[in-house]
Amino acid sequence: MVFLAVPSHYLNSRAIGTDFNIRPFSREGIPMNNKKCPNCGFINFLSDETCRKCETSLDVVGNPETYGQQADGSGYGYQYQAQPYAAQKSGNATLIKVLAGVGALIVFAVIAVGVVGVVLVVKSHSRIAWQEFRPGEPGLSVMMPGAPTAHEPVVTPLAIGEMKNYMYTSTIIGQGSALFGMVVFPTSFDDNLKIQANKVLEAELDDMLKRTNSTLVSKSSFDEAEIRGLSFEFKPPGNVTPRVDRGFGKMYLTKNRLYFLTIVAKDDSELFAGKEKFLKPTIPLW
């Protein structure tokens, strides 16, 4: 669960039924009985069986929520309170809705490291030695420019289980770095994967760019069989030491995994010239 710190004046300006858990009150201060979606926080009518916004079942909510008294003494009051997600009857049908309810997928947000920054402080190599790296999953492999460094896995609890993040990096002194990440979700996405994939991938890209202070140069979506993907080029921040000129990346979204690859390098480096070796992994269908 992710809690967002939002200024109160901003909450007061938001319309009822957004992703924020905003509690409405009547003009007379009489509490209203409604059903609040456990995933996206949308306020539904008492008679609704599924959420009008994300179609999540409201049976798990139990008794309708009774809202408290006015918060600000005005005719209409709003009160913000973050709550954990309720348990779901069918995790298989609600994974993408649970994740969408917190905004971006928080895949690399929980790692809390920059694509550029993290790889410059780990074990480095003086020269490139391309080698096939197999993280341990059948059918999964990626070419790394040097022996990868494995980082401590990050486990994030969700209402439907644990989300696990794995990250591997390889840095070549004076040339740049490569990062390969894998996220394993506790269950599979539902049939909306094809529809929602672009939104999920776009949200992750936006989050990465913001966290690393990088600038997007270009992006394009692609499909490989049942795998949805997004390729992109970005410009790393200018204050990175040692300097790197450009960055490239790809994301692959399968039924219950997200694979994330980024490589940053100097334009005239051997690493830059061989970047496509890294950006063409073998991804299994899950």
C-alpha positions as CSV (number, residue, x, y, z in Angstrom):
1,M,0.0,0.0,0.0
2,V,1.3,3.4,-0.9
3,F,0.2,6.6,1.0
4,L,0.4,9.9,-0.9
5,A,0.9,13.1,1.0
6,V,-1.4,15.6,-0.7
7,P,-2.0,19.2,0.5
8,S,-5.5,19.7,2.1
9,H,-6.3,22.6,-0.2
10,Y,-5.7,20.4,-3.2
11,L,-8.1,17.7,-1.8
12,N,-10.8,20.3,-1.3
13,S,-10.6,21.2,-5.0
14,R,-11.0,17.6,-6.2
15,A,-14.2,16.2,-7.4
16,I,-15.9,13.3,-5.5
17,G,-15.0,9.9,-7.0
18,T,-11.3,10.4,-7.8
19,D,-8.5,8.0,-6.9
20,F,-8.2,9.8,-3.6
21,N,-10.4,8.6,-0.7
22,I,-12.5,11.7,-0.3
23,R,-15.5,11.5,2.1
24,P,-18.6,13.5,1.2
25,F,-21.1,15.0,3.6
26,S,-24.5,16.5,3.1
27,R,-25.1,20.2,3.5
28,E,-26.9,19.5,6.8
29,G,-24.0,17.6,8.1
30,I,-25.9,14.3,8.0
31,P,-23.7,11.4,7.2
32,M,-24.5,9.5,4.0
33,N,-24.3,5.7,3.5
34,N,-22.4,4.7,0.5
35,K,-20.0,2.0,-0.7
36,K,-16.4,2.9,-1.2
37,C,-14.4,0.9,-3.6
38,P,-11.5,-1.0,-1.8
39,N,-9.3,-0.6,-4.8
40,C,-9.6,2.9,-6.3
41,G,-11.6,4.7,-3.5
42,F,-14.5,5.7,-5.7
43,I,-17.7,6.4,-3.8
44,N,-20.5,4.2,-5.1
45,F,-24.2,4.0,-4.4
46,L,-25.4,1.7,-1.7
47,S,-27.2,-0.5,-4.2
48,D,-24.1,-0.9,-6.4
49,E,-22.6,-4.4,-6.5
50,T,-19.5,-3.5,-8.5
51,C,-17.5,-0.2,-8.6
52,R,-18.7,2.2,-11.3
53,K,-15.1,3.2,-12.0
54,C,-12.9,0.1,-11.9
55,E,-15.6,-2.7,-11.8
56,T,-14.2,-4.3,-8.6
57,S,-16.7,-6.3,-6.6
58,L,-18.0,-4.3,-3.6
59,D,-19.1,-7.4,-1.7
60,V,-15.8,-7.4,0.1
61,V,-16.5,-4.0,1.6
62,G,-19.1,-5.5,3.9
63,N,-21.4,-3.0,5.6
64,P,-21.7,0.4,3.9
65,E,-19.4,3.0,5.4
66,T,-21.0,5.7,7.6
67,Y,-19.2,9.0,7.2
68,G,-18.5,11.3,10.1
69,Q,-19.4,14.9,10.7
70,Q,-18.3,18.0,8.7
71,A,-14.6,18.6,8.6
72,D,-14.5,22.3,8.0
73,G,-17.7,23.8,9.1
74,S,-18.8,24.8,5.6
75,G,-21.7,23.5,3.7
76,Y,-19.7,20.8,2.1
77,G,-16.8,19.1,3.9
78,Y,-14.1,16.8,2.7
79,Q,-11.9,14.5,4.7
80,Y,-8.9,12.5,3.4
81,Q,-7.9,9.3,4.9
82,A,-5.7,6.5,3.4
83,Q,-6.9,3.0,4.1
84,P,-5.6,-0.5,3.3
85,Y,-7.2,-2.4,0.5
86,A,-9.8,-4.9,1.5
87,A,-9.2,-8.6,0.8
88,Q,-10.3,-9.7,-2.6
89,K,-12.4,-12.8,-3.5
90,S,-10.5,-13.3,-6.7
91,G,-7.0,-12.0,-7.0
92,N,-6.8,-13.2,-10.6
93,A,-9.4,-10.7,-11.6
94,T,-8.3,-7.7,-9.6
95,L,-4.5,-7.4,-9.7
96,I,-4.4,-4.7,-12.3
97,K,-7.1,-2.8,-10.5
98,V,-5.3,-3.0,-7.2
99,L,-2.1,-1.7,-8.8
100,A,-3.9,0.9,-10.8
101,G,-5.5,2.2,-7.6
102,V,-2.2,3.5,-6.3
103,G,-1.3,5.4,-9.5
104,A,2.0,4.1,-11.1
105,L,2.8,0.5,-10.6
106,I,5.3,1.3,-7.9
107,V,7.6,-1.2,-9.5
108,F,10.7,0.7,-9.3
109,A,9.4,3.3,-6.9
110,V,10.0,0.9,-4.0
111,I,13.6,0.4,-5.0
112,A,14.0,4.2,-4.6
113,V,17.2,4.4,-6.7
114,G,18.0,6.1,-9.9
115,V,18.7,4.3,-13.1
116,V,21.9,6.1,-13.4
117,G,22.9,6.7,-9.8
118,V,22.7,3.1,-8.5
119,V,25.0,1.6,-11.1
120,L,27.8,4.0,-10.5
121,V,28.4,2.9,-6.9
122,V,28.5,-0.9,-7.4
123,K,31.3,-3.1,-8.5
124,S,32.7,-1.9,-11.9
125,H,34.6,-3.5,-14.8
126,S,37.5,-2.0,-16.7
127,R,36.5,-3.6,-20.0
128,I,33.5,-5.0,-21.7
129,A,33.0,-8.8,-21.7
130,W,29.6,-9.6,-23.1
131,Q,28.1,-12.6,-21.4
132,E,24.7,-14.3,-21.2
133,F,23.1,-13.9,-17.9
134,R,20.3,-16.2,-16.7
135,P,18.6,-14.9,-13.5
136,G,17.2,-18.4,-12.7
137,E,13.9,-18.4,-14.4
138,P,13.4,-20.9,-17.3
139,G,13.7,-19.3,-20.7
140,L,14.9,-15.9,-19.4
141,S,18.2,-14.5,-20.4
142,V,19.9,-11.2,-21.1
143,M,23.3,-10.2,-22.4
144,M,25.3,-8.2,-19.9
145,P,28.4,-6.2,-20.6
146,G,30.1,-7.6,-17.6
147,A,29.4,-10.0,-14.7
148,P,26.2,-8.5,-13.1
149,T,25.9,-7.4,-9.5
150,A,22.8,-8.8,-7.8
151,H,21.0,-6.3,-5.5
152,E,19.0,-7.3,-2.4
153,P,15.4,-8.2,-3.5
154,V,12.7,-5.7,-2.5
155,V,9.4,-7.2,-1.3
156,T,6.3,-5.1,-1.3
157,P,3.1,-6.4,0.5
158,L,-0.1,-6.0,-1.5
159,A,-3.7,-6.9,-0.5
160,I,-3.4,-10.0,-2.7
161,G,0.1,-11.1,-1.8
162,E,3.7,-10.0,-2.2
163,M,5.3,-8.2,-5.1
164,K,9.0,-9.0,-5.5
165,N,11.6,-6.8,-7.2
166,Y,14.9,-8.1,-8.4
167,M,17.6,-5.9,-9.9
168,Y,21.0,-6.6,-11.5
169,T,23.5,-4.0,-12.7
170,S,26.8,-4.0,-14.6
171,T,29.1,-0.9,-14.9
172,I,31.9,-0.4,-17.3
173,I,34.4,2.2,-16.1
174,G,34.5,5.3,-18.2
175,Q,31.7,4.0,-20.5
176,G,28.4,3.6,-18.7
177,S,26.1,1.1,-17.1
178,A,23.4,-1.4,-17.7
179,L,20.5,-2.3,-15.4
180,F,18.1,-5.3,-15.6
181,G,15.1,-5.5,-13.4
182,M,12.4,-8.1,-12.9
183,V,9.2,-7.7,-10.9
184,V,7.1,-10.8,-10.0
185,F,3.5,-10.1,-9.1
186,P,1.6,-12.4,-6.7
187,T,-1.0,-13.3,-9.3
188,S,-1.8,-12.9,-13.0
189,F,-3.3,-9.9,-14.7
190,D,-6.9,-10.4,-15.9
191,D,-8.2,-10.2,-19.4
192,N,-7.8,-6.4,-19.4
193,L,-4.0,-6.7,-19.7
194,K,-4.1,-5.9,-23.4
195,I,-6.2,-2.8,-22.8
196,Q,-4.3,-1.6,-19.7
197,A,-0.8,-2.5,-20.7
198,N,0.0,0.8,-22.3
199,K,-1.2,2.7,-19.3
200,V,0.9,0.5,-17.0
201,L,4.1,0.9,-19.0
202,E,3.6,4.6,-19.6
203,A,3.1,5.1,-15.8
204,E,6.3,3.2,-15.0
205,L,8.3,5.2,-17.6
206,D,7.0,8.5,-16.3
207,D,7.9,7.5,-12.7
208,M,11.4,6.4,-13.7
209,L,12.1,9.7,-15.6
210,K,10.9,11.8,-12.6
211,R,13.0,9.8,-10.1
212,T,16.1,10.1,-12.1
213,N,15.6,13.7,-13.3
214,S,16.0,12.4,-16.9
215,T,14.4,13.8,-20.1
216,L,12.4,11.6,-22.5
217,V,13.7,11.8,-26.1
218,S,11.4,9.2,-27.8
219,K,9.2,6.2,-27.0
220,S,7.3,3.5,-28.9
221,S,5.0,0.6,-28.0
222,F,5.5,-2.9,-29.4
223,D,4.0,-6.4,-29.1
224,E,5.9,-9.7,-29.2
225,A,3.3,-12.5,-29.2
226,E,1.4,-12.1,-26.0
227,I,4.0,-9.7,-24.5
228,R,3.3,-6.0,-24.4
229,G,6.3,-3.7,-24.5
230,L,7.6,-0.1,-24.5
231,S,11.0,1.0,-25.8
232,F,12.4,4.5,-25.1
233,E,15.4,6.8,-25.3
234,F,16.1,9.3,-22.6
235,K,18.8,11.9,-21.7
236,P,20.3,11.4,-18.3
237,P,20.8,14.4,-16.0
238,G,23.8,16.5,-16.8
239,N,25.3,16.4,-13.3
240,V,26.1,12.7,-13.4
241,T,29.7,11.8,-12.8
242,P,31.2,10.2,-14.8
243,R,29.3,11.7,-17.7
244,V,27.0,9.6,-19.8
245,D,25.4,11.0,-23.0
246,R,22.3,9.0,-23.7
247,G,20.1,6.3,-22.2
248,F,18.0,3.6,-23.8
249,G,15.5,1.2,-22.3
250,K,12.8,-1.4,-22.8
251,M,10.0,-2.7,-20.7
252,Y,8.2,-6.1,-21.2
253,L,4.9,-6.8,-19.5
254,T,3.7,-10.4,-19.3
255,K,0.8,-11.9,-17.4
256,N,2.5,-11.7,-14.0
257,R,5.9,-10.2,-14.6
258,L,7.4,-6.9,-15.6
259,Y,11.0,-6.8,-17.1
260,F,12.8,-3.5,-17.2
261,L,16.1,-2.8,-19.0
262,T,18.1,0.5,-19.2
263,I,21.5,1.2,-20.4
264,V,23.4,4.6,-20.2
265,A,26.6,5.2,-22.1
266,K,28.9,7.8,-23.8
267,D,28.2,8.2,-27.5
268,D,31.7,7.2,-28.6
269,S,32.0,4.2,-26.2
270,E,32.1,0.4,-27.0
271,L,29.2,0.0,-24.6
272,F,27.1,2.4,-26.7
273,A,28.0,0.6,-29.9
274,G,26.9,-2.8,-28.4
275,K,23.7,-1.6,-26.6
276,E,21.4,-3.7,-28.8
277,K,22.9,-6.9,-27.5
278,F,21.6,-5.9,-24.0
279,L,18.3,-4.6,-25.3
280,K,17.3,-7.8,-27.0
281,P,16.7,-10.2,-24.0
282,T,14.9,-13.6,-24.3
283,I,11.6,-13.2,-22.4
284,P,9.5,-16.2,-21.6
285,L,5.7,-16.2,-21.7
286,W,4.2,-16.6,-18.2
